[in-house]
């Protein structure tokens, strides 16, 4: 069982997934910093000097901070756009070559025999 687990972890797609998760975490941290430190102050200038996170409304004694949601949505949109650009760059740089279909010679021979038998049966 341990041997199978080691083989599972050593598969290329598992290693690619691990690298993707690590890079994704790093990109998310950088984008969060960009949004918090660059975009939020700019938005604060437009929204009467308040930071985006401080936007809220009150119902009875409950505060609803919709600014936090807007901040998270902005983080998501920027992250999605950057991932889109990265994937687009990778696809242009390393185009995927279509796999050549392997021809099963036995199957082709059997198809030829079948076709010949059909032709001979019509005579």
Jmol script that loads the backbone (N, CA, C; Angstrom):
load data "model"
ATOM      1  N   UNK A   1       0.820  -1.187   0.000  1.00  0.00           N
ATOM      2  CA  UNK A   1       0.000   0.000   0.000  1.00  0.00           C
ATOM      3  C   UNK A   1       0.870   1.258   0.000  1.00  0.00           C
ATOM      4  N   UNK A   2       1.953   1.251   0.757  1.00  0.00           N
ATOM      5  CA  UNK A   2       2.857   2.401   0.789  1.00  0.00           C
ATOM      6  C   UNK A   2       3.517   2.592  -0.568  1.00  0.00           C
ATOM      7  N   UNK A   3       3.861   1.473  -1.217  1.00  0.00           N
ATOM      8  CA  UNK A   3       4.463   1.549  -2.540  1.00  0.00           C
ATOM      9  C   UNK A   3       3.489   2.186  -3.537  1.00  0.00           C
ATOM     10  N   UNK A   4       2.228   1.768  -3.470  1.00  0.00           N
ATOM     11  CA  UNK A   4       1.223   2.343  -4.359  1.00  0.00           C
ATOM     12  C   UNK A   4       1.048   3.841  -4.100  1.00  0.00           C
ATOM     13  N   UNK A   5       1.085   4.227  -2.820  1.00  0.00           N
ATOM     14  CA  UNK A   5       0.947   5.636  -2.472  1.00  0.00           C
ATOM     15  C   UNK A   5       2.119   6.439  -3.016  1.00  0.00           C
ATOM     16  N   UNK A   6       3.335   5.903  -2.926  1.00  0.00           N
ATOM     17  CA  UNK A   6       4.509   6.578  -3.477  1.00  0.00           C
ATOM     18  C   UNK A   6       4.384   6.728  -4.993  1.00  0.00           C
ATOM     19  N   UNK A   7       3.911   5.683  -5.672  1.00  0.00           N
ATOM     20  CA  UNK A   7       3.715   5.754  -7.117  1.00  0.00           C
ATOM     21  C   UNK A   7       2.662   6.791  -7.472  1.00  0.00           C
ATOM     22  N   UNK A   8       1.614   6.854  -6.659  1.00  0.00           N
ATOM     23  CA  UNK A   8       0.558   7.837  -6.884  1.00  0.00           C
ATOM     24  C   UNK A   8       1.100   9.257  -6.766  1.00  0.00           C
ATOM     25  N   UNK A   9       1.900   9.503  -5.738  1.00  0.00           N
ATOM     26  CA  UNK A   9       2.474  10.834  -5.539  1.00  0.00           C
ATOM     27  C   UNK A   9       3.499  11.195  -6.604  1.00  0.00           C
ATOM     28  N   UNK A  10       4.148  10.187  -7.172  1.00  0.00           N
ATOM     29  CA  UNK A  10       5.192  10.449  -8.163  1.00  0.00           C
ATOM     30  C   UNK A  10       4.637  10.652  -9.571  1.00  0.00           C
ATOM     31  N   UNK A  11       3.334  10.490  -9.745  1.00  0.00           N
ATOM     32  CA  UNK A  11       2.750  10.700 -11.069  1.00  0.00           C
ATOM     33  C   UNK A  11       2.915  12.154 -11.480  1.00  0.00           C
ATOM     34  N   UNK A  12       3.088  12.363 -12.744  1.00  0.00           N
ATOM     35  CA  UNK A  12       3.321  13.714 -13.253  1.00  0.00           C
ATOM     36  C   UNK A  12       2.164  14.658 -12.952  1.00  0.00           C
ATOM     37  N   UNK A  13       0.927  14.180 -13.096  1.00  0.00           N
ATOM     38  CA  UNK A  13      -0.202  15.074 -12.857  1.00  0.00           C
ATOM     39  C   UNK A  13      -0.311  15.480 -11.391  1.00  0.00           C
ATOM     40  N   UNK A  14       0.112  14.645 -10.466  1.00  0.00           N
ATOM     41  CA  UNK A  14       0.110  15.011  -9.044  1.00  0.00           C
ATOM     42  C   UNK A  14       1.160  16.084  -8.773  1.00  0.00           C
ATOM     43  N   UNK A  15       2.330  15.944  -9.395  1.00  0.00           N
ATOM     44  CA  UNK A  15       3.372  16.946  -9.213  1.00  0.00           C
ATOM     45  C   UNK A  15       2.943  18.275  -9.833  1.00  0.00           C
ATOM     46  N   UNK A  16       2.301  18.218 -10.999  1.00  0.00           N
ATOM     47  CA  UNK A  16       1.796  19.441 -11.631  1.00  0.00           C
ATOM     48  C   UNK A  16       0.759  20.119 -10.753  1.00  0.00           C
ATOM     49  N   UNK A  17      -0.108  19.323 -10.150  1.00  0.00           N
ATOM     50  CA  UNK A  17      -1.132  19.872  -9.263  1.00  0.00           C
ATOM     51  C   UNK A  17      -0.494  20.554  -8.055  1.00  0.00           C
ATOM     52  N   UNK A  18       0.504  19.919  -7.457  1.00  0.00           N
ATOM     53  CA  UNK A  18       1.174  20.509  -6.300  1.00  0.00           C
ATOM     54  C   UNK A  18       1.832  21.833  -6.666  1.00  0.00           C
ATOM     55  N   UNK A  19       2.511  21.870  -7.797  1.00  0.00           N
ATOM     56  CA  UNK A  19       3.148  23.113  -8.247  1.00  0.00           C
ATOM     57  C   UNK A  19       2.086  24.176  -8.500  1.00  0.00           C
ATOM     58  N   UNK A  20       0.974  23.796  -9.119  1.00  0.00           N
ATOM     59  CA  UNK A  20      -0.107  24.748  -9.387  1.00  0.00           C
ATOM     60  C   UNK A  20      -0.694  25.342  -8.123  1.00  0.00           C
ATOM     61  N   UNK A  21      -0.879  24.508  -7.104  1.00  0.00           N
ATOM     62  CA  UNK A  21      -1.435  24.995  -5.842  1.00  0.00           C
ATOM     63  C   UNK A  21      -0.470  25.972  -5.180  1.00  0.00           C
ATOM     64  N   UNK A  22       0.813  25.653  -5.184  1.00  0.00           N
ATOM     65  CA  UNK A  22       1.812  26.528  -4.554  1.00  0.00           C
ATOM     66  C   UNK A  22       1.892  27.858  -5.291  1.00  0.00           C
ATOM     67  N   UNK A  23       1.966  27.817  -6.603  1.00  0.00           N
ATOM     68  CA  UNK A  23       2.045  29.052  -7.386  1.00  0.00           C
ATOM     69  C   UNK A  23       0.745  29.842  -7.247  1.00  0.00           C
ATOM     70  N   UNK A  24      -0.384  29.156  -7.246  1.00  0.00           N
ATOM     71  CA  UNK A  24      -1.675  29.833  -7.067  1.00  0.00           C
ATOM     72  C   UNK A  24      -1.753  30.565  -5.742  1.00  0.00           C
ATOM     73  N   UNK A  25      -1.241  29.946  -4.688  1.00  0.00           N
ATOM     74  CA  UNK A  25      -1.221  30.606  -3.380  1.00  0.00           C
ATOM     75  C   UNK A  25      -0.345  31.844  -3.389  1.00  0.00           C
ATOM     76  N   UNK A  26       0.798  31.743  -4.047  1.00  0.00           N
ATOM     77  CA  UNK A  26       1.694  32.893  -4.122  1.00  0.00           C
ATOM     78  C   UNK A  26       1.076  34.024  -4.939  1.00  0.00           C
ATOM     79  N   UNK A  27       0.462  33.691  -6.059  1.00  0.00           N
ATOM     80  CA  UNK A  27      -0.180  34.714  -6.896  1.00  0.00           C
ATOM     81  C   UNK A  27      -1.320  35.376  -6.138  1.00  0.00           C
ATOM     82  N   UNK A  28      -2.105  34.581  -5.409  1.00  0.00           N
ATOM     83  CA  UNK A  28      -3.220  35.133  -4.645  1.00  0.00           C
ATOM     84  C   UNK A  28      -2.728  36.121  -3.595  1.00  0.00           C
ATOM     85  N   UNK A  29      -1.628  35.814  -2.934  1.00  0.00           N
ATOM     86  CA  UNK A  29      -1.078  36.724  -1.926  1.00  0.00           C
ATOM     87  C   UNK A  29      -0.656  38.041  -2.556  1.00  0.00           C
ATOM     88  N   UNK A  30       0.016  37.970  -3.688  1.00  0.00           N
ATOM     89  CA  UNK A  30       0.459  39.188  -4.370  1.00  0.00           C
ATOM     90  C   UNK A  30      -0.738  40.007  -4.835  1.00  0.00           C
ATOM     91  N   UNK A  31      -1.742  39.364  -5.402  1.00  0.00           N
ATOM     92  CA  UNK A  31      -2.916  40.084  -5.892  1.00  0.00           C
ATOM     93  C   UNK A  31      -3.691  40.707  -4.741  1.00  0.00           C
ATOM     94  N   UNK A  32      -3.803  40.008  -3.624  1.00  0.00           N
ATOM     95  CA  UNK A  32      -4.474  40.578  -2.455  1.00  0.00           C
ATOM     96  C   UNK A  32      -3.748  41.825  -1.989  1.00  0.00           C
ATOM     97  N   UNK A  33      -2.434  41.782  -2.006  1.00  0.00           N
ATOM     98  CA  UNK A  33      -1.655  42.954  -1.622  1.00  0.00           C
ATOM     99  C   UNK A  33      -1.887  44.109  -2.592  1.00  0.00           C
ATOM    100  N   UNK A  34      -1.932  43.809  -3.882  1.00  0.00           N
ATOM    101  CA  UNK A  34      -2.172  44.860  -4.882  1.00  0.00           C
ATOM    102  C   UNK A  34      -3.539  45.503  -4.654  1.00  0.00           C
ATOM    103  N   UNK A  35      -4.554  44.670  -4.434  1.00  0.00           N
ATOM    104  CA  UNK A  35      -5.901  45.205  -4.224  1.00  0.00           C
ATOM    105  C   UNK A  35      -5.961  46.025  -2.937  1.00  0.00           C
ATOM    106  N   UNK A  36      -5.412  45.478  -1.849  1.00  0.00           N
ATOM    107  CA  UNK A  36      -5.480  46.172  -0.565  1.00  0.00           C
ATOM    108  C   UNK A  36      -4.664  47.460  -0.542  1.00  0.00           C
ATOM    109  N   UNK A  37      -3.497  47.433  -1.188  1.00  0.00           N
ATOM    110  CA  UNK A  37      -2.585  48.571  -1.061  1.00  0.00           C
ATOM    111  C   UNK A  37      -2.635  49.561  -2.215  1.00  0.00           C
ATOM    112  N   UNK A  38      -3.165  49.159  -3.362  1.00  0.00           N
ATOM    113  CA  UNK A  38      -3.225  50.072  -4.499  1.00  0.00           C
ATOM    114  C   UNK A  38      -4.660  50.436  -4.889  1.00  0.00           C
ATOM    115  N   UNK A  39      -5.490  49.420  -5.102  1.00  0.00           N
ATOM    116  CA  UNK A  39      -6.847  49.693  -5.572  1.00  0.00           C
ATOM    117  C   UNK A  39      -7.741  50.281  -4.482  1.00  0.00           C
ATOM    118  N   UNK A  40      -7.655  49.734  -3.272  1.00  0.00           N
ATOM    119  CA  UNK A  40      -8.517  50.234  -2.200  1.00  0.00           C
ATOM    120  C   UNK A  40      -8.307  51.719  -1.908  1.00  0.00           C
ATOM    121  N   UNK A  41      -7.073  52.217  -1.831  1.00  0.00           N
ATOM    122  CA  UNK A  41      -6.924  53.659  -1.630  1.00  0.00           C
ATOM    123  C   UNK A  41      -7.517  54.486  -2.782  1.00  0.00           C
ATOM    124  N   UNK A  42      -7.381  53.985  -4.024  1.00  0.00           N
ATOM    125  CA  UNK A  42      -7.985  54.701  -5.155  1.00  0.00           C
ATOM    126  C   UNK A  42      -9.505  54.701  -5.053  1.00  0.00           C
ATOM    127  N   UNK A  43     -10.063  53.556  -4.683  1.00  0.00           N
ATOM    128  CA  UNK A  43     -11.512  53.485  -4.504  1.00  0.00           C
ATOM    129  C   UNK A  43     -11.937  54.362  -3.335  1.00  0.00           C
ATOM    130  N   UNK A  44     -11.097  54.413  -2.301  1.00  0.00           N
ATOM    131  CA  UNK A  44     -11.386  55.266  -1.152  1.00  0.00           C
ATOM    132  C   UNK A  44     -11.492  56.728  -1.532  1.00  0.00           C
ATOM    133  N   UNK A  45     -10.703  57.159  -2.513  1.00  0.00           N
ATOM    134  CA  UNK A  45     -10.799  58.548  -2.978  1.00  0.00           C
ATOM    135  C   UNK A  45     -12.164  58.814  -3.600  1.00  0.00           C
ATOM    136  N   UNK A  46     -12.691  57.829  -4.316  1.00  0.00           N
ATOM    137  CA  UNK A  46     -13.986  57.973  -4.976  1.00  0.00           C
ATOM    138  C   UNK A  46     -15.125  57.861  -3.965  1.00  0.00           C
ATOM    139  N   UNK A  47     -14.974  56.999  -2.979  1.00  0.00           N
ATOM    140  CA  UNK A  47     -16.036  56.724  -2.017  1.00  0.00           C
ATOM    141  C   UNK A  47     -15.821  57.563  -0.754  1.00  0.00           C
ATOM    142  N   UNK A  48     -15.729  58.829  -0.929  1.00  0.00           N
ATOM    143  CA  UNK A  48     -15.634  59.821   0.152  1.00  0.00           C
ATOM    144  C   UNK A  48     -14.584  59.492   1.218  1.00  0.00           C
ATOM    145  N   UNK A  49     -13.428  59.043   0.790  1.00  0.00           N
ATOM    146  CA  UNK A  49     -12.301  58.863   1.701  1.00  0.00           C
ATOM    147  C   UNK A  49     -12.338  57.620   2.558  1.00  0.00           C
ATOM    148  N   UNK A  50     -13.306  56.749   2.367  1.00  0.00           N
ATOM    149  CA  UNK A  50     -13.365  55.522   3.161  1.00  0.00           C
ATOM    150  C   UNK A  50     -12.720  54.368   2.403  1.00  0.00           C
ATOM    151  N   UNK A  51     -12.134  53.457   3.133  1.00  0.00           N
ATOM    152  CA  UNK A  51     -11.610  52.245   2.514  1.00  0.00           C
ATOM    153  C   UNK A  51     -12.784  51.357   2.109  1.00  0.00           C
ATOM    154  N   UNK A  52     -12.554  50.539   1.133  1.00  0.00           N
ATOM    155  CA  UNK A  52     -13.620  49.674   0.623  1.00  0.00           C
ATOM    156  C   UNK A  52     -14.171  48.769   1.719  1.00  0.00           C
ATOM    157  N   UNK A  53     -13.295  48.267   2.576  1.00  0.00           N
ATOM    158  CA  UNK A  53     -13.730  47.348   3.632  1.00  0.00           C
ATOM    159  C   UNK A  53     -14.652  48.017   4.646  1.00  0.00           C
ATOM    160  N   UNK A  54     -14.577  49.326   4.770  1.00  0.00           N
ATOM    161  CA  UNK A  54     -15.386  49.983   5.787  1.00  0.00           C
ATOM    162  C   UNK A  54     -16.808  50.278   5.323  1.00  0.00           C
ATOM    163  N   UNK A  55     -17.120  50.026   4.063  1.00  0.00           N
ATOM    164  CA  UNK A  55     -18.473  50.260   3.572  1.00  0.00           C
ATOM    165  C   UNK A  55     -19.424  49.240   4.197  1.00  0.00           C
ATOM    166  N   UNK A  56     -20.490  49.730   4.794  1.00  0.00           N
ATOM    167  CA  UNK A  56     -21.444  48.830   5.442  1.00  0.00           C
ATOM    168  C   UNK A  56     -22.801  49.512   5.559  1.00  0.00           C
ATOM    169  N   UNK A  57     -23.803  48.704   5.873  1.00  0.00           N
ATOM    170  CA  UNK A  57     -25.104  49.254   6.234  1.00  0.00           C
ATOM    171  C   UNK A  57     -25.576  48.540   7.487  1.00  0.00           C
ATOM    172  N   UNK A  58     -26.515  49.175   8.163  1.00  0.00           N
ATOM    173  CA  UNK A  58     -26.951  48.672   9.458  1.00  0.00           C
ATOM    174  C   UNK A  58     -28.440  48.333   9.393  1.00  0.00           C
ATOM    175  N   UNK A  59     -28.781  47.159   9.886  1.00  0.00           N
ATOM    176  CA  UNK A  59     -30.173  46.759  10.054  1.00  0.00           C
ATOM    177  C   UNK A  59     -30.328  46.381  11.521  1.00  0.00           C
ATOM    178  N   UNK A  60     -31.126  47.136  12.213  1.00  0.00           N
ATOM    179  CA  UNK A  60     -31.287  46.985  13.666  1.00  0.00           C
ATOM    180  C   UNK A  60     -29.905  47.115  14.307  1.00  0.00           C
ATOM    181  N   UNK A  61     -29.445  46.087  14.979  1.00  0.00           N
ATOM    182  CA  UNK A  61     -28.133  46.189  15.624  1.00  0.00           C
ATOM    183  C   UNK A  61     -27.050  45.441  14.850  1.00  0.00           C
ATOM    184  N   UNK A  62     -27.376  44.960  13.659  1.00  0.00           N
ATOM    185  CA  UNK A  62     -26.414  44.183  12.869  1.00  0.00           C
ATOM    186  C   UNK A  62     -25.788  45.061  11.784  1.00  0.00           C
ATOM    187  N   UNK A  63     -24.469  44.976  11.660  1.00  0.00           N
ATOM    188  CA  UNK A  63     -23.738  45.667  10.595  1.00  0.00           C
ATOM    189  C   UNK A  63     -23.434  44.677   9.475  1.00  0.00           C
ATOM    190  N   UNK A  64     -23.740  45.080   8.251  1.00  0.00           N
ATOM    191  CA  UNK A  64     -23.448  44.262   7.079  1.00  0.00           C
ATOM    192  C   UNK A  64     -22.351  44.965   6.286  1.00  0.00           C
ATOM    193  N   UNK A  65     -21.160  44.368   6.278  1.00  0.00           N
ATOM    194  CA  UNK A  65     -20.007  44.981   5.609  1.00  0.00           C
ATOM    195  C   UNK A  65     -19.943  44.486   4.167  1.00  0.00           C
ATOM    196  N   UNK A  66     -20.697  45.125   3.303  1.00  0.00           N
ATOM    197  CA  UNK A  66     -20.692  44.755   1.896  1.00  0.00           C
ATOM    198  C   UNK A  66     -19.388  45.164   1.223  1.00  0.00           C
ATOM    199  N   UNK A  67     -18.647  46.067   1.823  1.00  0.00           N
ATOM    200  CA  UNK A  67     -17.344  46.456   1.288  1.00  0.00           C
ATOM    201  C   UNK A  67     -16.366  45.298   1.285  1.00  0.00           C
ATOM    202  N   UNK A  68     -16.439  44.447   2.312  1.00  0.00           N
ATOM    203  CA  UNK A  68     -15.566  43.257   2.350  1.00  0.00           C
ATOM    204  C   UNK A  68     -15.881  42.336   1.183  1.00  0.00           C
ATOM    205  N   UNK A  69     -17.188  42.168   0.899  1.00  0.00           N
ATOM    206  CA  UNK A  69     -17.575  41.332  -0.243  1.00  0.00           C
ATOM    207  C   UNK A  69     -17.059  41.931  -1.545  1.00  0.00           C
ATOM    208  N   UNK A  70     -17.210  43.248  -1.715  1.00  0.00           N
ATOM    209  CA  UNK A  70     -16.721  43.901  -2.931  1.00  0.00           C
ATOM    210  C   UNK A  70     -15.202  43.741  -3.062  1.00  0.00           C
ATOM    211  N   UNK A  71     -14.503  43.835  -1.938  1.00  0.00           N
ATOM    212  CA  UNK A  71     -13.051  43.646  -1.941  1.00  0.00           C
ATOM    213  C   UNK A  71     -12.679  42.233  -2.374  1.00  0.00           C
ATOM    214  N   UNK A  72     -13.381  41.243  -1.826  1.00  0.00           N
ATOM    215  CA  UNK A  72     -13.106  39.852  -2.194  1.00  0.00           C
ATOM    216  C   UNK A  72     -13.466  39.586  -3.653  1.00  0.00           C
ATOM    217  N   UNK A  73     -14.553  40.173  -4.129  1.00  0.00           N
ATOM    218  CA  UNK A  73     -14.939  40.001  -5.529  1.00  0.00           C
ATOM    219  C   UNK A  73     -13.887  40.623  -6.446  1.00  0.00           C
ATOM    220  N   UNK A  74     -13.359  41.775  -6.064  1.00  0.00           N
ATOM    221  CA  UNK A  74     -12.297  42.412  -6.841  1.00  0.00           C
ATOM    222  C   UNK A  74     -11.041  41.547  -6.852  1.00  0.00           C
ATOM    223  N   UNK A  75     -10.687  40.975  -5.700  1.00  0.00           N
ATOM    224  CA  UNK A  75      -9.543  40.051  -5.633  1.00  0.00           C
ATOM    225  C   UNK A  75      -9.755  38.882  -6.586  1.00  0.00           C
ATOM    226  N   UNK A  76     -10.960  38.314  -6.574  1.00  0.00           N
ATOM    227  CA  UNK A  76     -11.258  37.174  -7.435  1.00  0.00           C
ATOM    228  C   UNK A  76     -11.134  37.550  -8.907  1.00  0.00           C
ATOM    229  N   UNK A  77     -11.720  38.664  -9.295  1.00  0.00           N
ATOM    230  CA  UNK A  77     -11.697  39.061 -10.701  1.00  0.00           C
ATOM    231  C   UNK A  77     -10.271  39.307 -11.194  1.00  0.00           C
ATOM    232  N   UNK A  78      -9.479  39.960 -10.385  1.00  0.00           N
ATOM    233  CA  UNK A  78      -8.092  40.212 -10.787  1.00  0.00           C
ATOM    234  C   UNK A  78      -7.311  38.908 -10.857  1.00  0.00           C
ATOM    235  N   UNK A  79      -7.513  38.025  -9.878  1.00  0.00           N
ATOM    236  CA  UNK A  79      -6.833  36.728  -9.888  1.00  0.00           C
ATOM    237  C   UNK A  79      -7.234  35.924 -11.116  1.00  0.00           C
ATOM    238  N   UNK A  80      -8.521  35.878 -11.415  1.00  0.00           N
ATOM    239  CA  UNK A  80      -8.998  35.128 -12.580  1.00  0.00           C
ATOM    240  C   UNK A  80      -8.411  35.696 -13.869  1.00  0.00           C
ATOM    241  N   UNK A  81      -8.331  37.020 -13.968  1.00  0.00           N
ATOM    242  CA  UNK A  81      -7.780  37.640 -15.164  1.00  0.00           C
ATOM    243  C   UNK A  81      -6.290  37.322 -15.316  1.00  0.00           C
ATOM    244  N   UNK A  82      -5.543  37.351 -14.225  1.00  0.00           N
ATOM    245  CA  UNK A  82      -4.114  37.045 -14.299  1.00  0.00           C
ATOM    246  C   UNK A  82      -3.894  35.579 -14.651  1.00  0.00           C
ATOM    247  N   UNK A  83      -4.686  34.685 -14.078  1.00  0.00           N
ATOM    248  CA  UNK A  83      -4.579  33.263 -14.438  1.00  0.00           C
ATOM    249  C   UNK A  83      -4.908  33.078 -15.917  1.00  0.00           C
ATOM    250  N   UNK A  84      -5.925  33.791 -16.412  1.00  0.00           N
ATOM    251  CA  UNK A  84      -6.266  33.746 -17.836  1.00  0.00           C
ATOM    252  C   UNK A  84      -5.075  34.175 -18.690  1.00  0.00           C
ATOM    253  N   UNK A  85      -4.419  35.274 -18.303  1.00  0.00           N
ATOM    254  CA  UNK A  85      -3.262  35.748 -19.066  1.00  0.00           C
ATOM    255  C   UNK A  85      -2.108  34.746 -19.028  1.00  0.00           C
ATOM    256  N   UNK A  86      -1.881  34.137 -17.868  1.00  0.00           N
ATOM    257  CA  UNK A  86      -0.809  33.144 -17.740  1.00  0.00           C
ATOM    258  C   UNK A  86      -1.086  31.943 -18.640  1.00  0.00           C
ATOM    259  N   UNK A  87      -2.314  31.446 -18.610  1.00  0.00           N
ATOM    260  CA  UNK A  87      -2.667  30.289 -19.441  1.00  0.00           C
ATOM    261  C   UNK A  87      -2.559  30.641 -20.916  1.00  0.00           C
ATOM    262  N   UNK A  88      -3.011  31.831 -21.284  1.00  0.00           N
ATOM    263  CA  UNK A  88      -2.910  32.265 -22.678  1.00  0.00           C
ATOM    264  C   UNK A  88      -1.448  32.321 -23.114  1.00  0.00           C
ATOM    265  N   UNK A  89      -0.581  32.863 -22.256  1.00  0.00           N
ATOM    266  CA  UNK A  89       0.848  32.934 -22.559  1.00  0.00           C
ATOM    267  C   UNK A  89       1.449  31.543 -22.706  1.00  0.00           C
ATOM    268  N   UNK A  90       1.096  30.635 -21.798  1.00  0.00           N
ATOM    269  CA  UNK A  90       1.648  29.274 -21.848  1.00  0.00           C
ATOM    270  C   UNK A  90       1.191  28.560 -23.120  1.00  0.00           C
ATOM    271  N   UNK A  91      -0.080  28.734 -23.498  1.00  0.00           N
ATOM    272  CA  UNK A  91      -0.576  28.079 -24.713  1.00  0.00           C
ATOM    273  C   UNK A  91       0.106  28.611 -25.965  1.00  0.00           C
ATOM    274  N   UNK A  92       0.427  29.914 -25.990  1.00  0.00           N
ATOM    275  CA  UNK A  92       1.137  30.460 -27.148  1.00  0.00           C
ATOM    276  C   UNK A  92       2.589  30.011 -27.157  1.00  0.00           C
ATOM    277  N   UNK A  93       3.205  29.959 -25.992  1.00  0.00           N
ATOM    278  CA  UNK A  93       4.615  29.607 -25.896  1.00  0.00           C
ATOM    279  C   UNK A  93       4.846  28.117 -26.140  1.00  0.00           C
ATOM    280  N   UNK A  94       3.986  27.287 -25.585  1.00  0.00           N
ATOM    281  CA  UNK A  94       4.128  25.838 -25.699  1.00  0.00           C
ATOM    282  C   UNK A  94       2.856  25.238 -26.283  1.00  0.00           C
ATOM    283  N   UNK A  95       2.684  25.330 -27.599  1.00  0.00           N
ATOM    284  CA  UNK A  95       1.449  24.784 -28.186  1.00  0.00           C
ATOM    285  C   UNK A  95       1.369  23.272 -28.000  1.00  0.00           C
ATOM    286  N   UNK A  96       0.158  22.801 -27.805  1.00  0.00           N
ATOM    287  CA  UNK A  96      -0.070  21.368 -27.607  1.00  0.00           C
ATOM    288  C   UNK A  96      -0.124  20.707 -28.974  1.00  0.00           C
ATOM    289  N   UNK A  97       0.724  19.729 -29.142  1.00  0.00           N
ATOM    290  CA  UNK A  97       0.748  18.994 -30.402  1.00  0.00           C
ATOM    291  C   UNK A  97      -0.273  17.861 -30.315  1.00  0.00           C
ATOM    292  N   UNK A  98      -1.112  17.725 -31.337  1.00  0.00           N
ATOM    293  CA  UNK A  98      -2.094  16.639 -31.291  1.00  0.00           C
ATOM    294  C   UNK A  98      -1.389  15.285 -31.323  1.00  0.00           C
ATOM    295  N   UNK A  99      -1.913  14.373 -30.539  1.00  0.00           N
ATOM    296  CA  UNK A  99      -1.342  13.033 -30.496  1.00  0.00           C
ATOM    297  C   UNK A  99      -1.680  12.297 -31.783  1.00  0.00           C
ATOM    298  N   UNK A 100      -0.684  11.608 -32.297  1.00  0.00           N
ATOM    299  CA  UNK A 100      -0.929  10.779 -33.476  1.00  0.00           C
ATOM    300  C   UNK A 100      -1.614   9.501 -33.013  1.00  0.00           C
ATOM    301  N   UNK A 101      -2.688   9.198 -33.695  1.00  0.00           N
ATOM    302  CA  UNK A 101      -3.407   7.986 -33.334  1.00  0.00           C
ATOM    303  C   UNK A 101      -2.595   6.775 -33.780  1.00  0.00           C
ATOM    304  N   UNK A 102      -2.399   5.861 -32.875  1.00  0.00           N
ATOM    305  CA  UNK A 102      -1.670   4.652 -33.229  1.00  0.00           C
ATOM    306  C   UNK A 102      -2.609   3.731 -34.005  1.00  0.00           C
ATOM    307  N   UNK A 103      -2.088   3.207 -35.065  1.00  0.00           N
ATOM    308  CA  UNK A 103      -2.882   2.335 -35.927  1.00  0.00           C
ATOM    309  C   UNK A 103      -2.648   0.900 -35.477  1.00  0.00           C
ATOM    310  N   UNK A 104      -3.736   0.258 -35.146  1.00  0.00           N
ATOM    311  CA  UNK A 104      -3.654  -1.140 -34.763  1.00  0.00           C
ATOM    312  C   UNK A 104      -3.654  -1.965 -36.042  1.00  0.00           C
ATOM    313  N   UNK A 105      -2.487  -2.534 -36.369  1.00  0.00           N
ATOM    314  CA  UNK A 105      -2.346  -3.265 -37.638  1.00  0.00           C
ATOM    315  C   UNK A 105      -3.265  -4.482 -37.701  1.00  0.00           C
ATOM    316  N   UNK A 106      -3.463  -5.126 -36.589  1.00  0.00           N
ATOM    317  CA  UNK A 106      -4.334  -6.298 -36.573  1.00  0.00           C
ATOM    318  C   UNK A 106      -5.765  -5.895 -36.919  1.00  0.00           C
ATOM    319  N   UNK A 107      -6.210  -4.799 -36.326  1.00  0.00           N
ATOM    320  CA  UNK A 107      -7.558  -4.324 -36.602  1.00  0.00           C
ATOM    321  C   UNK A 107      -7.705  -3.914 -38.064  1.00  0.00           C
ATOM    322  N   UNK A 108      -6.707  -3.254 -38.608  1.00  0.00           N
ATOM    323  CA  UNK A 108      -6.759  -2.846 -40.015  1.00  0.00           C
ATOM    324  C   UNK A 108      -6.796  -4.069 -40.934  1.00  0.00           C
ATOM    325  N   UNK A 109      -6.010  -5.080 -40.611  1.00  0.00           N
ATOM    326  CA  UNK A 109      -5.997  -6.310 -41.414  1.00  0.00           C
ATOM    327  C   UNK A 109      -7.353  -6.996 -41.360  1.00  0.00           C
ATOM    328  N   UNK A 110      -7.946  -7.049 -40.171  1.00  0.00           N
ATOM    329  CA  UNK A 110      -9.270  -7.670 -40.042  1.00  0.00           C
ATOM    330  C   UNK A 110     -10.320  -6.888 -40.829  1.00  0.00           C
ATOM    331  N   UNK A 111     -10.233  -5.573 -40.837  1.00  0.00           N
ATOM    332  CA  UNK A 111     -11.175  -4.758 -41.622  1.00  0.00           C
ATOM    333  C   UNK A 111     -11.019  -5.029 -43.120  1.00  0.00           C
ATOM    334  N   UNK A 112      -9.778  -5.175 -43.573  1.00  0.00           N
ATOM    335  CA  UNK A 112      -9.536  -5.480 -44.987  1.00  0.00           C
ATOM    336  C   UNK A 112     -10.120  -6.849 -45.350  1.00  0.00           C
ATOM    337  N   UNK A 113      -9.913  -7.817 -44.464  1.00  0.00           N
ATOM    338  CA  UNK A 113     -10.454  -9.158 -44.705  1.00  0.00           C
ATOM    339  C   UNK A 113     -11.983  -9.096 -44.760  1.00  0.00           C
ATOM    340  N   UNK A 114     -12.593  -8.374 -43.838  1.00  0.00           N
ATOM    341  CA  UNK A 114     -14.050  -8.223 -43.833  1.00  0.00           C
ATOM    342  C   UNK A 114     -14.542  -7.598 -45.139  1.00  0.00           C
ATOM    343  N   UNK A 115     -13.876  -6.547 -45.563  1.00  0.00           N
ATOM    344  CA  UNK A 115     -14.282  -5.880 -46.807  1.00  0.00           C
ATOM    345  C   UNK A 115     -14.131  -6.810 -48.015  1.00  0.00           C
ATOM    346  N   UNK A 116     -13.047  -7.576 -48.048  1.00  0.00           N
ATOM    347  CA  UNK A 116     -12.858  -8.534 -49.141  1.00  0.00           C
ATOM    348  C   UNK A 116     -13.933  -9.618 -49.128  1.00  0.00           C
ATOM    349  N   UNK A 117     -14.277 -10.084 -47.941  1.00  0.00           N
ATOM    350  CA  UNK A 117     -15.326 -11.097 -47.842  1.00  0.00           C
ATOM    351  C   UNK A 117     -16.673 -10.546 -48.307  1.00  0.00           C
ATOM    352  N   UNK A 118     -16.960  -9.295 -47.978  1.00  0.00           N
ATOM    353  CA  UNK A 118     -18.208  -8.668 -48.445  1.00  0.00           C
ATOM    354  C   UNK A 118     -18.222  -8.559 -49.949  1.00  0.00           C
ATOM    355  N   UNK A 119     -17.093  -8.167 -50.529  1.00  0.00           N
ATOM    356  CA  UNK A 119     -17.020  -8.026 -51.976  1.00  0.00           C
ATOM    357  C   UNK A 119     -17.196  -9.386 -52.665  1.00  0.00           C
ATOM    358  N   UNK A 120     -16.554 -10.413 -52.118  1.00  0.00           N
ATOM    359  CA  UNK A 120     -16.644 -11.749 -52.700  1.00  0.00           C
ATOM    360  C   UNK A 120     -18.037 -12.346 -52.549  1.00  0.00           C
ATOM    361  N   UNK A 121     -18.732 -12.010 -51.507  1.00  0.00           N
ATOM    362  CA  UNK A 121     -20.079 -12.565 -51.301  1.00  0.00           C
ATOM    363  C   UNK A 121     -21.078 -11.932 -52.264  1.00  0.00           C
ATOM    364  N   UNK A 122     -20.779 -10.744 -52.778  1.00  0.00           N
ATOM    365  CA  UNK A 122     -21.667 -10.084 -53.733  1.00  0.00           C
ATOM    366  C   UNK A 122     -21.537 -10.675 -55.146  1.00  0.00           C
ATOM    367  N   UNK A 123     -20.438 -11.341 -55.414  1.00  0.00           N
ATOM    368  CA  UNK A 123     -20.182 -11.874 -56.763  1.00  0.00           C
ATOM    369  C   UNK A 123     -21.023 -13.064 -57.057  1.00  0.00           C
TER     370      UNK A 123
END
end "model"
wireframe off; spacefill off
backbone 0.3
color backbone group
